Amino acid sequence: MPKSKNTTSKADSGESENGVQKPKSSSKDHRDKTPPASQPVVISTENIETVTDVSKLSIAHEIIVNQDFVVKENDLSENSLESKFVESMYNAFWDHLKDQLSSTPPDYSCALELINNIKQILVSLLLPRQNRLKNEIEEALDMDLLRQETEHGALDVPHLSNYILNLMALLCAPVRDEAVQELESIKDPVELLRGIFHVLGLMKMDMVNYTIKNIRPYLQEHSIQYERAKFQELLDKQPNFLDCTTKWMTRAATDITTPLPSTSVFASSSSSTISSSPNSKTDLEPPSLTTVLYQGYLNLVLRDYGSEEFPETLLMDKARLQNMKSKLRHLTILASVLLVARSFSCGVLFSSPEFVDKLKYITKALTEDFSSKPEESMLSVSDQVSQEIHQGLKDTGLTALSSENRASLVGQLRNIAKKENCIRTIIEQRIHLFLKCCLIRGMQESLLDFPGGLLFIEPELAELGWKFVNLMHHNQHVFSPYYAEILKRIISQTNGEESKEKPI
């Protein structure tokens, strides 16, 4: 679009006819500096439907893969800005209701709306077979009848509140009986309504968790078909929804097909790269789908991925995988500390499970902020652990640590804060090797051949390994058709580039 020329008339120029500079008006200056009004953001119906589909898929996926998933009460921090804002808004609403009920004559318009909301919530808590009780609620809380009673001053508030409380006591879970009974002692109508809504919120949460418990077996039985169908619906609306997944698989395939530097046998055996074949003659063959996926899964917990690079097929598990990655980092530090500490205790103290658990508890507590403060964390760990070993040797009647040994122990523990620390590197490689074996050989066989140096963190690492393998296998079953098509394109593209490079 061509730009329009700005013409300045003589009257509007910055100078007068005699060349004297005119003073600029404040209103014009303000008008010139005011940014243009931002256009309102229009959200299309298609985007809203996409968000709804993603939400449904995410909830179903969470119920399937997380056996402990339940809906919890929204517990905001008392000092948070959000908590203060919500509390002030609630207080303003209930104060307005109190003013309405205290007026002469009382204004029940807002209270009737609340009673209608209570009625809807109570009906939503009923089971499908409770038709008789549903009809009873509809009759007892007939809003047209209640409005007529308020207009004629015949509304029986105590009778109405008793009916609602008795109904709540009938429908609530046993864990809410005490909360409902406490409502019966409240005489102030506004506080009573406020308490009723709070308890009804808890009852709704209980009903949702009850529903989740009942539908979980069905979802698990049909999870693969359901998740795949929902994902296909998203893909139909957004054809480029697999771009990051393609990049992720391409990187994994490149990791496999790129030959490792033959520096040492140990380096190749402890690498986090999964070989497509142990035979060097078949290295030119394209990698299998399973091999590429296993390498990609390992990369997700061993490397850093930005939000734009994370594969779309694993977005619902992104937080879960990041949590696993964080736990792996802490387990690496924990195992490194225990390995160093054991070498200074002659193995005697570490034959006691109680002593090992004590050191693990101390190390876990002091390394919570290791990611942001590695040096400070290891400084605290070195002081505390060296003191525990020194005192432990004395208590068992053994020779306590000399000043030289204690200084050496403290120094080795502090060096764990460095990424290039040799002990930390070895532990990290062995953890990666264990995860690799879990994917390839299965959990049972991997636990029977547990890597040396990791025995003290075996329970924690085994639990994390089970979760990782189960999650990745579920993902593989759901999205394998999409992964197979992507790998075909990657291989064909690679072959095409190689054929172009060959001389004619």
GIRA-V328741 format. One record per run of one state. SS is the DSSP state (~ for helix, > for strand, _ for the rest). FROM is the first residue (numbers start at 1). TO is the last residue. If there is no record, write none. Layout:
BEGIN
ss->{SS	SS}
from->{FROM	FROM}
to->{TO	TO}
END
This chain:
BEGIN
ss->{_	>	_	>	_	~	_	~	_	~	_	~	_	~	_	~	_	~	_	~	_	~	_	~	_	~	_	~	_	~	_	~	_	~	_	~	_	~	_	~	_	~	_	~	_	~	_	~	_}
from->{1	15	16	21	22	26	34	45	66	81	103	109	125	131	141	143	152	157	172	174	184	189	222	223	238	243	258	265	270	280	283	289	303	312	344	349	352	353	367	374	396	403	416	422	442	443	449	455	502}
to->{14	15	20	21	25	33	44	65	80	102	108	124	130	140	142	151	156	171	173	183	188	221	222	237	242	257	264	269	279	282	288	302	311	343	348	351	352	366	373	395	402	415	421	441	442	448	454	501	504}
END
